[in-house]
């Protein structure tokens, strides 16, 4: 129970009389008119008002004359005659423009219920859709209260004899509605209210002696007895959802709140209650100080109308009185248009307008009531920015008073909304368990600039407050790198290792509310290496972990072990970065890790490799620079890679060859040198240097590795270089051997050998004779060139080349005899052909063929004969011939001849085309070589005959063409 005497009182409402409007301009009720003679008069309602209600934008009144009046926002009062005698009860629905009324049309106890549709008109008045008697049975009784459900399916009427009737169905129609008695009792019914919770509808029934609830949405209407004391008429109301739609019963001693199945809290408010009303989270109570029994409300109310009545507006959530004033004889309290309206017996309407939230907060600020301001702001659903401003002002107030602990609590305040509860509650302490199931809506934290608070607590004496604020910043994930740095510095200054460990040792990444990298930097700078290593290892900051191990702690073994646990990508990158340092201090272990990394890497787990995981391998060539000062380990690494992984990058073999050649060049021991020589040759013969021939050759030349140079020359088919090498070293037999081995591929080697020996003044007759023998067999050089070459050597006498010259002359004599024989044969053939041509031109041709040249059968007429001597049946000729003018037998050979003739004719303009291409081409030699390749310059024609002979020759050529173009003749 809360005693209202402990509640503070405020003036959060403005009171004024409602005045008549100056004009029909829609002025809001309660507006202050202009001063002067034009000021409007106070609004006065008609006399005899007995009942009031509000909703749908109007205040509704019923009077003793049976009229119902409507006062809209424009304050233009209108009414109509609803009953013949009087109106006793009104209920205006909030979601429908439906009005339910109870009144009398004749003397006696015969109340009628009328349902009005205010949107439809009947002769200018609202349409009455239903009329039925209110009395539940045959016994006459007076209606005490009325309520209607907003879904228009339920209407309850209470009576003074203690009975309650329930009208179920569409209340606007007779045939869809059913009336039954829900409740019977011995005490007058003073209040009714429907409450909807999901699909369940409850009806609260309060009498002068008890409070009950019914479930009217089901069958049998189960009842629950809630309390054994009640209230007077109009002293009950239903709260809004902010108070969970509780039923309020205002007794003389206390005000009780009820749920459908139990009684809730109660408040001790003194005074005899006359009216209870609920408005926007406020409880309005009209009472008088005189103690009067609630039962007298039905009998002696008029006799007490002259008493002063007190109207109190209670904020039950925040526990204060928002407004209190005195009236004379209040008729009712209505709520509409966002304001309260109090109707008094003299017909005046008083407007109570709530001050805006900012004005109310300023009033509380002036009295330093910050806690109350915070509660008020939250109940008024002030946004987070507004709440943050209040928290800040409260914190500043506490700071100015020297309460630094309280101030920092305000600066870090947050509002937490539970996932299972809709109400908002504050937590002054923040722990991990508090946050479970809650959603944090930051108010000060996140809205107030952190630097504003941090500057206030930078003093060393307030480091604890600063630490608390920074902790909350991180917990809310609102801290930046500077805040993390400052918090860790606070921990280190306080030497609070436990807090430091609690801050950094979180169970999972999701619980970390700070920038891990910044924390590692600060801890490393402060010398907390173990804490920094913990953060780096648990949050996968591998670079920082290795930096601390290698640069600060100098624990190279642990750093190498850590790299061996990393995934492949991280292990590869970190070995490239720190490999030189590790190789310098622990070369063997580092080399071993590199071997695994470049062949079949699997991260080690608790000292054992994960053999089931797929292996990865790095590019071994990229790790060669790590071995810059460790040639022994480099050699072991390279040899391991070449043996285990034959498809290693070419750089591995290049480096290994260079390393072996260096060792061979600097070795003094003959046996070891021979072994290194064999290893180098073996590596060259491995076939790994085919694509990088030049690089291997340069390495061998740099280290004067002659056997390797000669091998590479031979592999690269550089026979000229092999020849020159032996010539430089005057190795005559090797020169001849090279010519014998490779002379077929490069015949010029023999020419170079002859020139080489010709320049020697020594006795080289043996070698010259061998070279000349091969040149003669292969006909590689003209004899004159051979003589000119040997003329420079004084030791090369005629006896050296005598055999060579004799053989050459004999061969030339034989060639001349063969050529003369061929000339005579061509001349005889030419003479024969000329005679045949002459005969064809001058003598007749007799066809004596008896068989067809195609089917070899006897010729029969008609037949076809050609000058070439072939004869055919006409049907055979037509079947096999391609044209009428060609002999089918001679056509293939004639076609070749004609193609040659056409080719010669097409080459008439070849000279101009050749000259043009020579001028336009950048490479004239390529053009000439192309023409030589096509045989353009192979045929040589000599014109020695006189002009007459030329004409004869041309005639003979024409006759030859005629013979080739065989004429067709039929016999």
Buried (B, 14 or more C-beta within 10 A) or exposed (E): EBEBEEBEEBBBBBBBBBBBBEEEEEBBBBBEBEEEEEEBEEBBBBEBBBBBBBBBEBBBBBBBBBBBBBBBBBBEBEBBEBBEBBBBBBBBBEEBBBBBBBBBBEEEEEBBBBBBBBEEEEEEEBEBBBEEEBBBEEEEBBBBBBBBBEBBBBBBBBBBBBBBBBBBBBBBEBEEBEBEEBBEBEBBBBBBBBBBEEEEBBBBBBBBBBBBBBBBBEEEBEBBEBBEBBBBBBBBBBBEEBBBBBBBBBBBBBBBBBBBEEBBBBBEBBBBBBBBBBBEBBBBBBBBEEEBEBBEBBEEEEEBEEBEBBBBBBBBBBBBBBBBBEBEBBBBBBBBBEBBBBBBBEBBBBBBBBBEBEEBBEBBBEEBBBBBBBBBBBBBEBEBEBBBBBBBBBBBBBBEEEBBEBBBBBBBBBBBEEEEEEEBEEBEEBEEEEEEEBEBEBBBBBBBEBEEBBEBBEEEEBBBBBBBBBBBBBBBEBBEBEBBBBBBBBBBEEEBEEBBBEBBEBEEEEEBBBBBBBBBBBBBEBEBBEBBBBBBBBBEBBBBBBBBBBEEEEBBEBBBBBBBBBEBEBBBBBBBBBBBBBBBBBBEBBBBBBBBBBBBBBBBEEEEBEEEEEEBBBEBBBBBEBBEEBEEBBBBBBBBBBEEBEEBBEBBBBBBBBBBBBBBBEBEEEEEBEBBBEBBBEBBEEEBBEEBBEBBBEBBEEBEBEEBBBBBBBBBEBBBBBBBBBBEEEEBEBBBEBBEEBBEEBBEBBBBBBEBBBEBEEEBBEBBBBBBBBBBEEEBBEBEEBBEBBEEBEBBEEEBBEEBBEBBEEEEEEEEEEEEEEEEEEEEEEEEEEEEBEEBEEEEEEBEBEEBBBBEEEBEEEBBBBBBBBBBBBBBBEEBBEEEEBBBBBBEEBEEEBEEBEEEEEEEEEEEEBEEBEEEEEEEEEBBEEBEEEEEEEEEEEEEEEEEEEEEEEEBEEBBEBBBEBEBEEE
